[in-house]
Amino acid sequence: MSEDFRQSLPFEEFDYQALMGALADYSRPRDKVTELLARGIIIRVKKGLYVFGEKWRRQPYSREILANLLYGPSCVSLDYALHYHGLIPERVESITSVTPKRARNFSTPLGMFSYSNVPSAGFPVGLGRVELEDGRAFLIATPEKALTDKLREGRGLGLSTQKECLSYLLEDLRIDEAALRGLDAGLLDELARHYRSQRGALLARLVRRLARGRE
């Protein structure tokens, strides 16, 4: 692989259009793509989305950026976002996201990417943006959105009181109570309204009560 080819693709993640641009000088660029894949120089995450193979990477690829690109519109949320924000202690291997489109799961050479459906009206609420050092960025749920998504997705939880909700958050998810007190109750209210989520509204009331207890 020539250095010019690597230079023409400055990031570890790239799409088919960028790949074709980098191979513009080849008479049969599609055959070259087949060769690059066979040699492990590039890896196909899914049709039209690629990363460089391990020996050719200059830095780690961003799984969060890949999650945004793999299926969209979407944003990283649920367990992965909760761990990213430091709310839950367990490391999450699967990249979990939410989308206003139908739920999907993708098993890729780089791991599992899962997407849960949320109402279209609530999807933009609580979106966060993280910028990387190279200027690129990815969308990830704020702690409030990630936790609301987690409560909304959980089936069979049977949470109907603040006591039950608090027990689930502290004992099952192992979230620190101080972290709960620091959440934005107003944003939780807004998310609950757009999601029409009783559990979201319950979480907002609980956070307000915890915050009052600190005062």
MOZI-V610600 format. One record per residue. N is the residue number from 1. NEAR is the number of other C-alpha atoms within 10 Angstrom. Layout:
# MOZI-V610600
n=N near=NEAR
n=N near=NEAR
This chain:
# MOZI-V610600
n=1 near=8
n=2 near=6
n=3 near=7
n=4 near=10
n=5 near=15
n=6 near=16
n=7 near=10
n=8 near=13
n=9 near=16
n=10 near=11
n=11 near=18
n=12 near=18
n=13 near=22
n=14 near=19
n=15 near=17
n=16 near=14
n=17 near=11
n=18 near=16
n=19 near=19
n=20 near=15
n=21 near=13
n=22 near=17
n=23 near=18
n=24 near=12
n=25 near=10
n=26 near=11
n=27 near=9
n=28 near=10
n=29 near=16
n=30 near=13
n=31 near=11
n=32 near=14
n=33 near=17
n=34 near=11
n=35 near=13
n=36 near=16
n=37 near=16
n=38 near=11
n=39 near=11
n=40 near=14
n=41 near=17
n=42 near=23
n=43 near=20
n=44 near=19
n=45 near=19
n=46 near=13
n=47 near=9
n=48 near=13
n=49 near=18
n=50 near=20
n=51 near=22
n=52 near=24
n=53 near=16
n=54 near=14
n=55 near=9
n=56 near=14
n=57 near=16
n=58 near=12
n=59 near=10
n=60 near=12
n=61 near=15
n=62 near=15
n=63 near=17
n=64 near=22
n=65 near=18
n=66 near=20
n=67 near=24
n=68 near=20
n=69 near=17
n=70 near=17
n=71 near=20
n=72 near=14
n=73 near=14
n=74 near=26
n=75 near=29
n=76 near=30
n=77 near=29
n=78 near=27
n=79 near=24
n=80 near=23
n=81 near=25
n=82 near=27
n=83 near=17
n=84 near=18
n=85 near=15
n=86 near=15
n=87 near=21
n=88 near=20
n=89 near=14
n=90 near=13
n=91 near=12
n=92 near=14
n=93 near=11
n=94 near=15
n=95 near=21
n=96 near=23
n=97 near=31
n=98 near=28
n=99 near=24
n=100 near=19
n=101 near=17
n=102 near=10
n=103 near=14
n=104 near=14
n=105 near=13
n=106 near=16
n=107 near=12
n=108 near=12
n=109 near=10
n=110 near=13
n=111 near=12
n=112 near=14
n=113 near=22
n=114 near=17
n=115 near=25
n=116 near=19
n=117 near=17
n=118 near=20
n=119 near=14
n=120 near=13
n=121 near=13
n=122 near=19
n=123 near=22
n=124 near=18
n=125 near=18
n=126 near=18
n=127 near=19
n=128 near=15
n=129 near=13
n=130 near=13
n=131 near=10
n=132 near=10
n=133 near=7
n=134 near=8
n=135 near=7
n=136 near=10
n=137 near=15
n=138 near=20
n=139 near=20
n=140 near=28
n=141 near=29
n=142 near=22
n=143 near=27
n=144 near=26
n=145 near=28
n=146 near=28
n=147 near=24
n=148 near=25
n=149 near=26
n=150 near=18
n=151 near=22
n=152 near=19
n=153 near=14
n=154 near=11
n=155 near=9
n=156 near=6
n=157 near=13
n=158 near=10
n=159 near=18
n=160 near=11
n=161 near=13
n=162 near=17
n=163 near=11
n=164 near=12
n=165 near=19
n=166 near=21
n=167 near=14
n=168 near=16
n=169 near=20
n=170 near=14
n=171 near=11
n=172 near=10
n=173 near=17
n=174 near=14
n=175 near=18
n=176 near=15
n=177 near=14
n=178 near=11
n=179 near=12
n=180 near=23
n=181 near=18
n=182 near=14
n=183 near=18
n=184 near=16
n=185 near=21
n=186 near=14
n=187 near=16
n=188 near=24
n=189 near=20
n=190 near=18
n=191 near=25
n=192 near=23
n=193 near=15
n=194 near=17
n=195 near=22
n=196 near=15
n=197 near=17
n=198 near=15
n=199 near=24
n=200 near=26
n=201 near=20
n=202 near=20
n=203 near=26
n=204 near=24
n=205 near=17
n=206 near=20
n=207 near=24
n=208 near=17
n=209 near=14
n=210 near=16
n=211 near=17
n=212 near=10
n=213 near=9
n=214 near=8
n=215 near=5
